[in-house]
Each structure stands twice: as structure tokens, then as C-alpha cells.
Amino acid sequence: MEYVLKGKLSLEDYTNFYRAAILHKKSYFFMLLICFFVIFSSTISSIIKYPRIENIIAQLLPVLFIFAIYFLILKIFRNYSFKSDRTLKDEIILTLTENGINLASCRGSFSYTLEDFRKIIINKKLIAVYVSYTKAILIPRHFFNSKEEELEIKSFIKEKYSPQKN
């Protein structure tokens, strides 16, 4: 079985991948969750002790500011990373076979075998097939010609490219 997909990655595709990657990295997610819990618990306990409006504002404003700065910095780095990598903006042709994935663009082509696949993330907006800890082959939803093709390829990827199968 062979599937050929063609398309161009957008900043939105890259953003969707970035979000999915963060949510699937358990260590990062738990560390972030613990930090947020510590910040919120000290803020909430202080508000409970002194429930005046000035205290509530004084306690919540810095927390909200820290969250806003954190997510703004993440967005800036993500956008910079996407804009600085010219290869992400090229149109790519992905050929999915039972033996692996061939990725071709105007700059050249590269073949990934089943042994290269480390992890697979499938969500509503894209499919990411990791070939290393930080690098993945991205297949966004708009690469598919129909919903049927999307479902067929998703099941093909789950069946053939799952690391436990290799």
C-alpha cells in the first residue's frame, strides 16, 4: 500500500504541532503543572487569609502577568523557529509505504525507515511521526483530499509505524 500526500506547512500547522508536542511530553507537562500549582496555592491561601479586593488584585495580578509573559515568550520562540527554518516553508511530497516514509521537496529527498520512528502523535489537526526526540514528520489535516483518505491513512500509520510494532 502506498499513499502520496502533497502540501505546504503553515505557521498554524507548526503551532498545532508545538502544542501537541508539549502536551505529550509528560515530564514537561508535570513540571509545568507543579509550578502552576505552587504559584496558585500560595496566591489562593493568601487571598483566603485576607479576602479584601485589594489583596485579591495584588495577589492575582502578578500570577496572571507571569502566565501571560510565559505564553508570550513561547509564542515568540515558536514563530521565530518557524520563520527561520526555510525548509519548513517548501512544498513537500510525502510518500507513505509499508517500509517507511519518503519526504521530498525542491531541496532534495530523504527516506525514513520503520526503525527511525520513535513516537506517533495523532490528534484532530495533525499527525506527527517522530524520527528523533525533537524532530517529527508533520502531516496536517489539509494534506488529505478527503475525510475517508484521512481516516485510512491514520489507521495505516497506527498499524505500520507504531514504535512497538518495530
N, C-alpha and C positions, 0 to 999 in steps of 0.2 A: 504494500500500500504506500502511496506517495501523495503528499499534499504540497501544493505550491501556494505560498502567500506572498503578497507584494504590498508595500506601503512605506510610509514615512512616519517616523516617531515625532510626536509633538511634545511641547513642554507639559501639556496636560497628561500625556501618557507617562512621561518621566515622573511627574508629581504623584500620579497614582501608584507607580512602582515604588517610589520612595516611601509613601505611606504604608503600603503593604509590607515592604521590607522591614520597616520599624516595628510594625505590629507582630511580625513573625520572628523577630529576634527576641527571644524570651529574656535573655539577660538584660538587654537594653530596656525592654518594656517594664520588667520588675524593678530595675533601678530607678527608672523614671517614676513609677508608681509609688515607691517608697519615699522618694524625695517630695513628691506632691503631698503624700500623706503627712509627712513630718511638718511641712510648711502649713498645711491646712489645720492639723491638730493643734499646733501651738496658737494659731490665729483663732480658732474656734474656742479653745479654752480661755483665752484672754477675753474674748467677747462675752463669754458666759459669766466670767467674774465681774466684768464691768459693762453691763448691757446698755450703755448710752450711745446715742447716734454718732457722737464724735469719735468714740472709741471704735465703733464698728467700721467707720470710714477709715480711720487711721490704721486699723489692722488689715482690712481687705484691700485697700488701695495698693500698698507695696506688693502684695501677693499677685494681684491682677497685673500689675506693672511687670513683675518678674516673668509671669506666663507670657505676656504679650511680647516682651523682649526675646524670650527663648524661641517662640514660634516665628518671630520676625527674622531672627538670625538663621534659623533652619531654612526658611524660605529663601533668604538671600543666598546662602551657600548652595542650595539646590538649583536655583536659577543660574547662578554663576557656573556651576558644574555643567549644566546642560548647554549653556551658551558657549562655553569654552571648548567643548568637545565637538569639533566639526563633523566627525564621523557619525554622530547621533542624528545629524540633520540630513544625511544622504538617504535616498530611497533604497530600501533593501528588498531582497528577494530571499525568502526562507523556503527551503525545500526540506520537508519533514519526511523521513523514511523510517523503516523499522531499525535501521542501523545507526541513525543519528540525525543531526540537523546540519544542513549546508547553508551558510549565511553568505550572500553575495551582495556587493554594492559596486559603485563605479570605482572604488579604490582597490577592489580585489575580493577574494572569497576565502572562506575558512570553513573547514568541516569539523564538527564536534561529534564524537562517537558516544555510545552509551556509557562508557567508562568516565567520560568527562562530566556527566550530570550529577550534581551534588544534592539538589533540592528543587522542588517544584512548588510554586505558589499559584493557585488558581482562584481568582475572585471575579466579581461581576464585570470588572472593567478591563482586566488583562490577565495574561498568563506569563509567568516568569519562570524560565528554566535556568537555574543557577549552574554555572560552569566553574565557579570558584566561590570563595567566601563573599566577595564583593561584586562580582560580575555576573550578569544574567542576560540571557537572550529574551527580549521582550516581544510579546505578541499581543498587541492591543486589540480590542474588540473591532475596531474599524478595519482591520486587515481581512476580516471574513466577509464573504459575499452574501451569506445568508445565515439565519439562526440555526438552520439544520447543519450547515457546514461547521459552524462554531461548536455545536454540541458534539458532532462527530470527531472533530479534532481534539476537543477537550478529553473525551473518553480515550482517544488514541494516545494522547500524551500521558494520561494517568496510567494506562496499561503498559505502554512501552518504555517510558522514560523515568518512571519512579525509581529512585536510587535503590530501594530494597529489592527490586527486580534484577538489578545488575549483579 
